[in-house]
Each structure stands twice: as structure tokens, then as C-alpha cells.
Amino acid sequence: MLEQLQRTVDEWNSRSHLLPFLKKGPMVICIKTEDGVFYIHINNEKVELLLDETIYPINAELQGNKVMLQSLLLGEIKLRQAKASNLILLKSSFRTELYLETMFYLVKPYEQVNDL
């Protein structure tokens, strides 16, 4: 899980077309799986993976099993779809939920985007 999260964070940082979306911040996303608790910090056009809680308030909490969260990170399942199917629990404001859905969709691996 940690490796997939780091790849997702690296993708967010490497795609210049996402910079306008990364200006929102600071934002902390807490991700809970059976493997542990991880934090993604978005601030000032930069995304980083944190392994411990910071002093920042948590804006969103995603909870689910490792397989479902990896499917979300790989763009195989949409956040709204996973939430509606009770595959992933999301605690956030509606605006944050829409933001996260956009970010997860835009970070899909390029080979999947080309198939659209």
C-alpha cells in the first residue's frame, strides 16, 4: 500500500497540468487500511506522503481495505462509486469529496487515460 501511495503522490507532483488543482491547500488526507494509517499533504503546488500525523487538521479520511484503495489510486474505480457501494468510507465535506474525486481521476496511469 505504501508503494502505491508513493507512486500516486509522485504522479501528482510530476504532472504539470495538475498544478492549478494543487494550489488548494493546505489539505491533509488520512488514509486508513489494514496496513496502517497514511497521510497525504497537499500544499503550495506540492504533494507529499507523510507517515505520521502532522499538526495540520485532517480534511478528509478515507478508510477501506487495501485492494479497494489501490483500485481507487489506480483509477480502476471512481471515488463516488466506491463510496456509494460502501467499499470505501469517506469522511469529508462535499466540496472536498469532489476535489478528491477529480484528483484521483486525473492521476490515472497514462495507458488507462489513452483508452478513454
PAKOLRO-179398 format. One record per residue (C-alpha): residue in one letter; x, y, z. Coordinates in Angstrom, 3 decimals. Each point is the difference from the previous one (the first is absolute). Example, Ala and Ser with C-alpha at 12.3 -4.5 7.8 and 13.67 -1.06 7.14 Angstrom:
residues 2
<rec residu="A" X="12.300" Y="-4.500" Z="7.800"/>
<rec residu="S" X="1.370" Y="3.440" Z="-0.660"/>
end
This chain:
residues 116
<rec residu="M" X="0.000" Y="0.000" Z="0.000"/>
<rec residu="L" X="2.804" Y="2.388" Z="0.874"/>
<rec residu="E" X="1.612" Y="-0.512" Z="-3.415"/>
<rec residu="Q" X="-3.253" Y="0.737" Z="-1.863"/>
<rec residu="L" X="-0.610" Y="3.107" Z="2.091"/>
<rec residu="Q" X="3.517" Y="1.250" Z="-0.754"/>
<rec residu="R" X="-0.503" Y="-0.628" Z="-3.741"/>
<rec residu="T" X="-3.255" Y="1.962" Z="0.108"/>
<rec residu="V" X="1.658" Y="2.888" Z="1.836"/>
<rec residu="D" X="2.883" Y="-0.035" Z="-2.512"/>
<rec residu="E" X="-2.497" Y="0.074" Z="-2.886"/>
<rec residu="W" X="-1.844" Y="2.960" Z="1.498"/>
<rec residu="N" X="3.292" Y="1.871" Z="0.336"/>
<rec residu="S" X="1.268" Y="-0.863" Z="-3.482"/>
<rec residu="R" X="-3.054" Y="1.000" Z="-2.031"/>
<rec residu="S" X="0.202" Y="3.701" Z="-0.713"/>
<rec residu="H" X="-3.644" Y="0.180" Z="-1.126"/>
<rec residu="L" X="-1.008" Y="-0.749" Z="3.602"/>
<rec residu="L" X="1.741" Y="3.082" Z="1.431"/>
<rec residu="P" X="-3.176" Y="2.130" Z="0.021"/>
<rec residu="F" X="-1.719" Y="-2.691" Z="2.077"/>
<rec residu="L" X="2.911" Y="-0.217" Z="2.431"/>
<rec residu="K" X="-0.268" Y="3.679" Z="0.923"/>
<rec residu="K" X="-2.803" Y="-0.926" Z="2.344"/>
<rec residu="G" X="1.436" Y="-0.503" Z="3.384"/>
<rec residu="P" X="1.142" Y="-0.815" Z="2.441"/>
<rec residu="M" X="-1.923" Y="-3.239" Z="-0.014"/>
<rec residu="V" X="0.670" Y="-3.243" Z="1.822"/>
<rec residu="I" X="-1.558" Y="-3.271" Z="-1.113"/>
<rec residu="C" X="0.111" Y="-2.839" Z="2.528"/>
<rec residu="I" X="-0.043" Y="-3.475" Z="-1.562"/>
<rec residu="K" X="-0.716" Y="-2.974" Z="2.259"/>
<rec residu="T" X="0.470" Y="-3.619" Z="-1.077"/>
<rec residu="E" X="0.863" Y="-3.252" Z="1.693"/>
<rec residu="D" X="3.642" Y="0.871" Z="-0.836"/>
<rec residu="G" X="-0.061" Y="3.156" Z="2.090"/>
<rec residu="V" X="-0.816" Y="3.696" Z="-0.085"/>
<rec residu="F" X="1.518" Y="2.334" Z="-2.592"/>
<rec residu="Y" X="-0.330" Y="3.714" Z="-0.647"/>
<rec residu="I" X="0.173" Y="1.917" Z="-3.266"/>
<rec residu="H" X="0.784" Y="3.688" Z="0.415"/>
<rec residu="I" X="-0.874" Y="2.399" Z="-2.834"/>
<rec residu="N" X="1.364" Y="3.529" Z="0.277"/>
<rec residu="N" X="1.508" Y="2.642" Z="-2.273"/>
<rec residu="E" X="-0.029" Y="-2.080" Z="-3.198"/>
<rec residu="K" X="1.699" Y="-2.913" Z="1.737"/>
<rec residu="V" X="-1.267" Y="-3.352" Z="1.214"/>
<rec residu="E" X="1.845" Y="-2.107" Z="2.539"/>
<rec residu="L" X="-0.603" Y="-3.273" Z="1.763"/>
<rec residu="L" X="0.274" Y="0.181" Z="3.765"/>
<rec residu="L" X="0.207" Y="-3.040" Z="2.216"/>
<rec residu="D" X="-0.987" Y="1.775" Z="3.181"/>
<rec residu="E" X="-2.656" Y="2.493" Z="0.944"/>
<rec residu="T" X="1.029" Y="3.598" Z="-0.349"/>
<rec residu="I" X="-1.249" Y="3.106" Z="1.734"/>
<rec residu="Y" X="-2.364" Y="0.609" Z="-2.912"/>
<rec residu="P" X="-3.685" Y="-0.765" Z="0.362"/>
<rec residu="I" X="-1.235" Y="-2.971" Z="-2.005"/>
<rec residu="N" X="-2.291" Y="1.098" Z="-2.833"/>
<rec residu="A" X="-0.970" Y="-3.454" Z="-1.233"/>
<rec residu="E" X="0.177" Y="-3.528" Z="1.314"/>
<rec residu="L" X="-0.080" Y="-2.958" Z="-2.373"/>
<rec residu="Q" X="-0.416" Y="-3.432" Z="1.517"/>
<rec residu="G" X="-0.219" Y="-3.356" Z="-1.695"/>
<rec residu="N" X="1.828" Y="-3.177" Z="-0.777"/>
<rec residu="K" X="3.284" Y="0.128" Z="-1.847"/>
<rec residu="V" X="-1.335" Y="-1.448" Z="-3.259"/>
<rec residu="M" X="-2.795" Y="2.588" Z="-0.313"/>
<rec residu="L" X="2.271" Y="2.926" Z="0.836"/>
<rec residu="Q" X="2.582" Y="-1.195" Z="-2.526"/>
<rec residu="S" X="-2.754" Y="-0.232" Z="-2.628"/>
<rec residu="L" X="-0.903" Y="3.596" Z="0.816"/>
<rec residu="L" X="3.620" Y="1.137" Z="-0.285"/>
<rec residu="L" X="0.386" Y="-1.791" Z="-3.334"/>
<rec residu="G" X="-3.152" Y="1.548" Z="-1.407"/>
<rec residu="E" X="-1.763" Y="-3.349" Z="-0.335"/>
<rec residu="I" X="-2.913" Y="1.158" Z="2.160"/>
<rec residu="K" X="-1.388" Y="3.487" Z="0.544"/>
<rec residu="L" X="-0.164" Y="1.429" Z="3.499"/>
<rec residu="R" X="-3.721" Y="0.697" Z="-0.256"/>
<rec residu="Q" X="-0.656" Y="-3.544" Z="-1.224"/>
<rec residu="A" X="2.063" Y="-1.564" Z="2.800"/>
<rec residu="K" X="-1.694" Y="2.163" Z="2.609"/>
<rec residu="A" X="-3.518" Y="-0.727" Z="-1.293"/>
<rec residu="S" X="0.776" Y="-3.739" Z="0.010"/>
<rec residu="N" X="1.327" Y="0.233" Z="3.577"/>
<rec residu="L" X="3.378" Y="-1.294" Z="-1.171"/>
<rec residu="I" X="1.743" Y="3.080" Z="1.368"/>
<rec residu="L" X="-1.035" Y="2.221" Z="2.886"/>
<rec residu="L" X="0.623" Y="3.699" Z="-0.593"/>
<rec residu="K" X="-0.362" Y="2.696" Z="2.631"/>
<rec residu="S" X="0.304" Y="3.468" Z="-1.499"/>
<rec residu="S" X="-1.962" Y="2.976" Z="-1.173"/>
<rec residu="F" X="-1.767" Y="-0.330" Z="-3.337"/>
<rec residu="R" X="2.385" Y="2.517" Z="-1.566"/>
<rec residu="T" X="3.018" Y="-2.007" Z="1.172"/>
<rec residu="E" X="-1.588" Y="-3.195" Z="-1.316"/>
<rec residu="L" X="-0.372" Y="1.560" Z="-3.460"/>
<rec residu="Y" X="3.575" Y="1.255" Z="0.132"/>
<rec residu="L" X="1.324" Y="-3.451" Z="0.916"/>
<rec residu="E" X="-2.056" Y="-1.684" Z="-2.695"/>
<rec residu="T" X="1.529" Y="2.361" Z="-2.556"/>
<rec residu="M" X="3.520" Y="-0.551" Z="1.289"/>
<rec residu="F" X="-0.295" Y="-3.795" Z="0.031"/>
<rec residu="Y" X="-1.483" Y="0.006" Z="-3.496"/>
<rec residu="L" X="2.711" Y="2.269" Z="-1.421"/>
<rec residu="V" X="2.836" Y="-2.085" Z="1.439"/>
<rec residu="K" X="-1.035" Y="-3.151" Z="-1.872"/>
<rec residu="P" X="2.942" Y="-1.702" Z="-1.701"/>
<rec residu="Y" X="0.441" Y="1.362" Z="-3.519"/>
<rec residu="E" X="-0.660" Y="-3.334" Z="-1.729"/>
<rec residu="Q" X="-3.497" Y="-0.036" Z="1.538"/>
<rec residu="V" X="-0.663" Y="3.626" Z="-0.926"/>
<rec residu="N" X="0.890" Y="-0.708" Z="-3.624"/>
<rec residu="D" X="-2.692" Y="-2.691" Z="-0.133"/>
<rec residu="L" X="-2.799" Y="2.518" Z="0.709"/>
end
